[in-house]
Amino acid sequence: MKRTFSLFSMLLAGHCSLALAVDYPYQTAEPQKNGWPLTAEERAYVVDKPEHERRPGRESNKHLPSMWPVCPSAGHWGGTSWLDTHAKLVDYVQTNKGPIDILLVGDSITQQWGSPLDKGVLNDAWKKHFAKYKTINIGIGGDKLQNVLWRLDHGGVAGLEPKLIVLMIGNNNMFFTPETGIEPAAKGVQMCVTNLREKFSMADVIVAKILPCHAPGIVFYEDIKKTNAALDPLKLDRDPKVHILDLTNDFLNVDGTIKKPLFTPDNIHLSLEGYGVYAERLKPLVETLATMP
């Protein structure tokens, strides 16, 4: 059974300025104190939790991967509610639905290519290499694998007809919720790819492995390395429409440390020079795949 909820009705009073109807493909529970619609399964996990853990986006990390597709993000990010941010992107997608060349999907690394959330201007590296391609960016900073899966099934890409999809996701599972685990995180990437291929059977998907960050020996750095390695046995590119892009060596020195000029001072996000390197590696794939009939 499908039910349509107003996003406004799902948020705490005053947390959202944009009301937008989204069609949910499963029966949801009534909105909870924290504003998120939970399934009965999710409620069973969070019912006795303190307020700061009454969030499916966090609690479900202990029960992955079965609950990932039903998990919005928790709370606020970037000064606004996450669900409000999602609603703005849904509205943008609906305004621009139809054929496009490239769809960008991911977290802040993706968002910072240039996003409708940031005045809609693609950054100089993207414009230099890909200005001729009609591109829609639905990256949201802070997103984890389960948040992207939720968005894909809740209006995030509805009505789009991309030729090519570029996916990079998983960094925030390693950083914010290392309890996710290596194998479940790799399976989560696979779930994202499967979801996108089911929705867009004619589109090619570039899966960009998680970029390295910080330094060797730090758990975050090592978990990213292990998760990227765990993708290999899954053989995502057995599907001829799926293409793996491993940027690791482009962003590391020979001793395994990150190339500092390619990163911002937090050693996680990319500088414009870093986006230039990313764009150079993307370019051959984009020129082949985004121009195919």
C-alpha positions in Angstrom: 0.0 0.0 0.0 1.3 3.5 -0.8 0.7 6.6 1.2 1.5 10.1 0.3 2.8 12.3 3.1 3.6 16.0 3.2 7.2 16.4 4.1 6.1 19.3 6.3 4.0 17.0 8.4 7.0 14.8 9.0 9.1 17.5 10.5 9.2 19.2 13.9 7.3 22.5 13.9 9.4 25.2 12.5 12.0 22.9 11.0 10.9 23.2 7.4 9.9 26.0 5.1 9.1 23.8 2.1 6.1 21.4 1.9 6.4 18.8 -0.8 4.4 15.6 -1.3 6.5 12.5 -1.7 5.1 9.0 -2.5 6.3 6.3 -0.2 6.5 2.8 -1.6 5.8 1.1 1.8 3.5 1.5 4.7 5.0 3.9 7.2 4.3 4.5 10.8 3.2 7.9 12.0 5.9 10.5 12.4 7.9 10.1 15.6 9.1 12.8 18.0 12.2 13.3 16.0 10.2 13.9 12.8 11.1 10.9 10.8 8.5 8.4 9.5 9.5 5.0 10.9 8.4 1.5 9.9 7.3 -0.9 12.6 10.6 -2.7 12.3 12.5 0.5 12.9 10.4 1.5 15.8 11.2 -1.8 17.5 14.8 -0.7 17.5 14.5 2.9 18.7 11.5 2.8 21.0 13.5 2.7 24.2 16.4 4.7 23.0 17.3 8.2 24.4 16.4 11.1 22.2 19.8 11.5 20.6 19.6 7.9 19.3 15.9 8.0 18.2 17.2 8.2 14.7 17.0 5.3 12.2 20.0 6.7 10.3 22.2 5.9 13.3 20.5 2.9 15.1 20.2 1.0 11.9 23.9 0.8 11.5 23.8 -2.0 14.0 21.4 -4.0 11.8 22.8 -3.5 8.3 22.3 -4.1 5.6 18.6 -5.2 5.8 17.4 -1.8 7.1 19.4 0.5 4.9 16.8 1.2 2.2 14.3 2.7 4.7 16.6 5.1 6.6 16.5 8.8 6.1 19.3 10.8 7.8 19.0 12.2 11.3 18.6 15.7 12.5 20.2 18.7 10.9 23.1 19.2 8.6 24.5 22.4 7.3 22.1 24.5 9.3 18.9 23.0 8.0 16.9 19.8 8.4 18.1 17.0 6.2 14.6 16.1 5.0 14.1 19.8 4.0 17.3 19.5 2.0 16.1 16.4 0.4 12.8 18.1 -0.4 14.6 21.0 -2.1 16.5 18.5 -4.3 13.3 16.7 -5.2 11.7 19.9 -6.2 14.7 20.8 -8.4 14.7 17.3 -10.0 11.0 17.7 -10.8 11.6 21.1 -12.3 14.3 19.6 -14.5 13.0 16.1 -15.1 13.5 14.4 -18.5 16.6 13.6 -20.4 19.9 14.6 -19.0 23.5 13.7 -19.7 24.9 13.1 -16.2 23.5 12.5 -12.8 25.8 12.9 -9.8 25.0 10.9 -6.7 26.8 11.0 -3.4 27.8 13.0 -0.3 29.7 16.3 0.2 32.5 15.3 -2.3 29.8 15.1 -4.9 27.8 18.1 -3.7 30.9 20.3 -4.0 31.1 19.7 -7.7 28.4 22.4 -7.6 24.8 21.8 -6.5 21.3 23.3 -6.6 21.9 23.6 -2.8 24.8 26.0 -3.5 23.3 28.4 -6.0 23.4 25.7 -8.7 26.8 26.7 -10.1 29.1 23.8 -11.0 32.7 24.4 -10.0 35.5 25.5 -12.3 36.9 21.9 -12.7 33.5 20.6 -13.8 32.9 23.5 -16.1 36.3 23.2 -17.7 35.8 19.5 -18.7 32.1 18.9 -18.8 30.3 22.2 -19.5 28.6 20.8 -22.6 26.8 18.1 -20.6 23.4 18.7 -19.0 24.2 17.7 -15.4 22.1 17.3 -12.2 23.8 16.9 -8.9 21.9 15.4 -6.0 24.9 15.0 -3.6 24.1 15.9 0.1 27.0 16.6 2.5 27.0 14.1 5.4 25.1 11.4 3.6 25.8 7.7 4.3 25.0 4.8 2.1 21.6 4.2 3.7 20.6 7.9 3.2 21.3 7.8 -0.5 19.3 4.5 -0.8 16.4 6.2 1.0 16.5 9.2 -1.3 16.6 7.1 -4.4 13.3 5.5 -3.4 11.7 8.7 -2.1 11.5 11.0 -5.1 15.2 11.8 -5.3 15.6 10.8 -9.0 12.0 10.5 -10.1 11.4 11.6 -13.7 15.0 11.9 -14.7 16.4 10.1 -17.7 20.2 10.1 -17.4 22.6 8.7 -19.9 25.4 8.4 -17.2 25.4 8.3 -13.4 28.5 9.0 -11.3 28.2 7.5 -7.8 30.7 8.0 -5.0 29.4 7.2 -1.5 30.6 5.5 1.7 33.0 8.0 3.2 30.7 9.1 6.0 29.9 5.5 7.1 33.6 5.1 7.7 33.9 8.5 9.5 30.7 8.9 11.5 29.6 5.3 12.1 32.5 2.9 11.8 30.2 0.3 13.4 28.8 -0.1 9.9 31.6 -2.5 9.2 33.7 -3.1 6.0 31.7 -5.9 4.3 28.2 -4.3 4.9 29.6 -1.0 3.6 30.8 -2.6 0.4 27.4 -4.4 0.1 25.8 -1.0 0.6 27.6 0.4 -2.5 26.4 -2.7 -4.4 22.8 -1.9 -3.2 23.1 1.6 -4.5 24.3 0.4 -7.9 21.5 -2.2 -8.1 19.0 0.4 -7.2 20.2 2.8 -9.9 20.4 0.1 -12.5 16.9 -1.0 -11.8 15.6 2.6 -12.1 17.7 3.5 -15.1 18.3 0.4 -17.2 19.7 2.3 -20.1 22.1 4.4 -18.1 25.8 3.6 -17.5 27.0 3.9 -13.9 30.5 4.9 -12.9 31.2 3.7 -9.4 34.0 5.9 -8.0 35.7 4.2 -5.1 35.9 6.2 -1.8 38.7 8.7 -1.9 41.5 8.3 0.6 41.9 10.9 3.4 43.8 11.8 6.6 46.8 9.5 7.0 48.0 5.9 7.1 47.4 4.3 10.5 44.3 6.3 11.2 41.2 4.0 11.5 39.2 6.2 9.0 42.0 5.9 6.4 42.4 2.2 6.9 38.6 1.5 6.8 38.3 3.3 3.5 41.1 1.2 2.1 39.6 -2.0 3.3 36.1 -1.1 2.0 37.4 -0.2 -1.5 39.2 -3.6 -1.5 36.0 -5.3 -0.4 34.3 -4.0 -3.5 36.5 -6.0 -5.8 35.1 -9.5 -5.0 31.6 -8.2 -5.7 32.6 -7.7 -9.3 30.1 -4.9 -9.9 31.5 -4.4 -13.4 30.3 -7.8 -14.5 27.4 -5.7 -15.6 28.7 -4.1 -18.8 26.9 -0.9 -17.9 28.8 -0.5 -14.6 32.3 1.0 -14.6 34.7 1.1 -11.6 36.9 4.2 -11.2 39.7 3.9 -8.6 41.2 7.3 -7.8 43.3 6.1 -4.9 46.7 6.4 -6.5 45.9 9.8 -8.0 45.4 11.2 -4.5 48.3 9.4 -2.6 52.0 9.8 -2.5 54.2 6.8 -3.0 54.5 6.5 0.9 50.7 6.3 1.2 50.2 9.8 2.5 47.6 12.0 0.9 48.7 14.6 -1.6 48.0 17.7 0.5 47.4 20.2 -2.4 44.5 18.1 -3.6 42.7 18.4 -0.3 41.2 21.2 1.8 42.8 21.7 5.3 40.4 19.1 6.8 42.3 16.4 4.8 38.9 15.0 3.7 37.3 17.3 1.1 38.9 18.2 -2.2 40.5 21.5 -3.2 39.8 22.8 -6.7 43.1 21.2 -7.7 41.8 17.9 -6.4 38.6 18.3 -8.4 40.7 18.9 -11.4 42.5 15.6 -10.9 39.1 13.9 -10.4 37.8 15.5 -13.5 40.8 14.4 -15.6 40.2 10.8 -14.6 36.5 11.0 -15.2 36.8 12.6 -18.6 37.6 9.6 -20.8 34.6 7.7 -19.4 32.3 10.7 -19.6 33.3 11.4 -23.2 32.5 7.8 -24.1 29.5 7.1 -22.0 27.6 10.4 -21.9 27.7 10.8 -25.7 26.3 7.3 -26.5 22.8 7.3 -28.0 
